[in-house]
Amino acid sequence: MISNTVPVNQTTPDEIQALAEKVMAQIKTIYASHYIHPNAVQEQMLVSHVRAMASRSLTGEPLPEVDESLFEDISPETMRLAQQVVDLFGNLPVEEAWLLSVHIEVARENDA
């Protein structure tokens, strides 16, 4: 019997949390250097998303298909920052940057 499922690596919640915290610390530095100030709700949503990214990075679980055209209105600067964060993981696809860019763009609007 052939399985159509993608193999997923075993990882612990502590490993996921540690990676997410490491990346969040770097995001805080990136945000500070670009004067991006998320509110409490935006921060909570970002943390949740980064934790999911850490899980996908460690387990190999793929994202569902994402339509690039949904992100056409995201500024190039925001997309660059999102890709910079995704690159911290070292093994996530560009679609992760598209999704993450929404968090960054919304937080950037706080100071606009």
Secondary structure, DSSP 8 states (H G I E B T S, - for coil): ----S-------HHHHHHHHHHHHHHHHHHHHHTT----HHHHHHHHHHHHHHHHHHHH--------GGGGTTS-HHHHHHHHHHHHHHSS--HHHHHHHHHHHHHHHHTT-
